[in-house]
Amino acid sequence: MEEKKSETRDQEFVEYVVKDLVDRPEDVSSERTVDEMGVLITLKVNPADLGQVIGRQGQTAKAIRTLLRVVGAKNHARVNLKIYEPEGFRKGSPRDSREEADTSAVDDLKI
């Protein structure tokens, strides 16, 4: 039983930390896969909470990944984190629509 517990400690750690960061902890889930490269934890959160998990310039995600590698090293495993982004998530972001508006305004000015 103890061996099984140590195998999933990394996944439990990620879910514990992320659930405290987001507004919708009930939507947090993760999937753990093991292959020749090591352990990959794929994290899924509510799309509205993605910004909180990623953080400004990716700093929060980077910090979680760093801590996760420490947890993995303690259990003699190489652990990586992938944050699932829904298809087309970035297309509707305010930054993209602003860029489109800017290019159309420039096109209008061309003579």
N, C-alpha and C positions, 0 to 999 in steps of 0.2 A: 504493500500500500504506500509506503514511504517513497519508493522508487517512482511510482506513478505521479505522486505529488510534486517531486522535483522536476519531472519532465514538463509539466504544465505551469510551473511557477512563473516563467517569463510571460506567458499569455495572461495569466491572472494579474500580474503586475501591470501590464499595459492597460487592461480593462479597468483596473482599480484607479489608476492615475487619470485616464481619459474620462471616466464617469464623473470624477470630481471637477473636471474642467468645463464640461459641456452643460447646456441648458436642458437637454433631453437625454439623460443617462439611460433611459429605458431603450433607446434606439442604438446603443453601443453594442457591437458584437465583433468577434474576431474569429479568424480561422487560422489554425496552426498546421503548417506542412513541413515535413522534414525530407531533405534530399541530400545529394552528395555535397552540395554547397553549404549546407547547414540548415538552420531553422528559419522559416519565413512566417511572420505573423502578418496577416492581412487584416487591417482594421477598417471597419465600416461604422460610420456615424451618420446622423441625420445631416443632409446637405446644408441645412441652416447652421450647423455647428462646425462645419469644416474649417472656417476661419479661426475659430478658437483653438482647434487642435493643431493647425499648421502654424499659426502665430504670424506676427509681423516679420516679413522676409524669411519665413520658415524657421524662426528661432525656437519656437515651442516644439515643433516636430523634431528638430535637431537635438534638443535637450532630451526628449523622450527616447530617441534612438541611442544617444550616448548612455543613458542610464540602463537601457535595455541590454546593451552590449556588456555592461558591467554585470548585470544579473546573469547573462548567458555565460560569461567567462567564469563566474563563480560555479556554474553547473557544467563547465567544460564543453560549452557549445557556442558556435558562432550564430548569433541571432540578428536578423534584419527585420525592419518594419516597413510595410507598404501600406500607405493610406489610400483606400479606395476612393476614387473620384467618379461620380456618375458620368455616363456618356454625355458629352456636350456641356458639362458643368461650367466651364470657363467662357463658353460662347455668350452666355447671358449676363456676364459680369458687367458692372458699371464701367470698368476700365475699357472693355472692348467697345461698348456703345459710344463712349466718349471719343475713342480713336476713330470710329466710323464717322461721327459727327464732324470731327476736325478735318478729315480728309475730304468730306463732301463740301465743307465750307471753303477749303482751298481750291477744289475743283470749280466752285462757283466764281471764284475770283480770277481764274485763268481767262485770258483774252485771246 
